[in-house]
């Protein structure tokens, strides 16, 4: 299920993860079986011993097993592609295009199949008054039958419930594994997830049942007639036409059973997904046997994000509560070229530095884009003002002159000197002969640029067309080969995408679709936020423990790297504060969020959380190293960080 690769840390955890997954694999089936039994009980079963009979009823076991098979397929499909990081598209348009990928289609199909098995099982085991036959004969068996509308309603509801649940789960990114910040025991977490799962299932089932009732009330007659037309093809005697069919969506009895069946479906799905997350995210009891050197290989994993999360969570656990293993980080490999402390601190600081560098790059790009937009806006304002100032004045209409010219044309013959030259009879001025022979120069590209030096040799006397068409070749010399970079050329697909983007950006709605919002930038920028939080907390815990428990850091390794650690954390704080102070957002890309940010009504959540973690970590270091840091000359920071850190020493940050 989990890609292990050749990493030593992944191989060390593989047996422990396999044991825990196999130990929790029976929970989905037990959950479905218990819920199926509960949903099949009635009030009379509690008065006698009917509930005992249903517990051991083979029909109940068969229904539970058939309902478990689609759920097992859903969990296997999810385990085949563990999602730890967020999938973020750069724009709303790309998000809409990439939403319905093949994994979403498979999830929708499996959830719809699971809903059919659970819904039919509930209808057969509980609703004793429900008529489940395919055809009804209300007027006797001698006349053509009618299609049973209960089956149409039930099958449509199951398909709608499964599809809606899968799509909402994909839209809200609930398939992403979430590592809880509070690491509790396995049994305690199982108890906590049961209550949370049922609460969410009640809300989801009520919404699904109500939405389907409204949809069936609006389009139930159309759906019933369409299904009847399809079934009639396979019926020898045909079906009776039911022109006066009215959907009974708001029948109280039908609404109750619809809600209960939806509650059964969502409860099974929610609890099964939660057991899956517990199996892959709960703390591993056997990780204490992993050596520190093997743990470092997990911290340095470049691609396997799941194993990297497990490694950083393991490090966080060691630095927080395991004093024996924490002392090994300080002392192990001291005589070697790179000790355990050097490797662990280097990986943690590299993770923090990558975050700082990514934020700084984004802020620089945003600042450049804002400057460019402001310059373009100013230029357009100047052009508009110049156009107003330099606009030629319209000639005034001379009504008296027009009247005089008309009178002269009527009174005098054409060759009379007294007639004069009116506006209509005036001829164009004569064009000079040299202009007539050479013509006006209308080509904006001149053959030679006067400010550039002429090439020596035959290149100076080359024809203008040759100089414009390409590089000049010297007489008797080998032709020069001009090598152009591949990036100078664009594929037809890239040219088509750029053309489409240019066309779409002409409208306000198009710019809204292709714009990269702050939310998407934040999701992409802080997609490893959990790893970064664990890295900050782990390095600060190691620094703090070295001061409060000197017997652990016997060789004083932390004090040698204290300056670098503090400056790395301060750099990260500067970047996060700049991100919160000046988010890269404009009124054109996201007007609503821009107004809220400018009004200080909303903030970037991930940046604010990381900033709180950095500040708390720096205060922990200051409190534990306060006497040493207060000593003059013990630690000298760069001027860019000294003033900020002084605020921590004065407890004013």
Buried (B, 14 or more C-beta within 10 A) or exposed (E): BBEBEEBBBBEBBEEBBEEBBEEBBEBBBEBBBEBBBEBBBEEEBEEEEBBEEBBEBEEBBEBBBBBBBBBBBBBEEBBEEBBBBBBBBBBBBBBEEEEEEEBBEBBBBBBBBBBBBBBBBBBBBBBEEBEEEEBBEEEEEEEBBBBBBBBBBBBBBBBBBBBBBBBEBBEEEBBEBEBEEEBEEBEEBBEBBBEEBBEBBBEBBBBBBBEBBEBBBEEBBEBBBEBBEEBBEEBEEEBBEBEEBEBBBEEEEBBEBBBBBBBBBBBBBBBBBBBBBBBBBBBBEEBEEBBBEBBBBBBBBEEBBBBBBBBBBBBBBBBEEBEEBBBBBBBBBEEEEEBBBBBBBBBBBBBBEEBBEBBBEBBEEBEEEBEEEEEEEEEEEEEEEEEEEEEEEEEEEEEEEEEEBEEBBEEEEEEEEEBEEBEEEEEEEEEEEEEEEEEEEEEEEEEEEEEEEEEEEEBEEBEEEEBEEEEBBEEEEEEEEEEEEEEEEEEEEEEEEEEEEEEBBEEEEBEBBBBBBBBBBBBBBBBBBBBBBBBBBBBBBBBBBBBEBEEBBEEEBBBEBBBEBBBBBBBBBBBBBBBBEEBBBBEEBBEEBBEBBEEEEEBBEBBEBBBEBBBEBBBBBBEBBBEEBEEEEEBEBEEEBEEBBEEBEEEEB
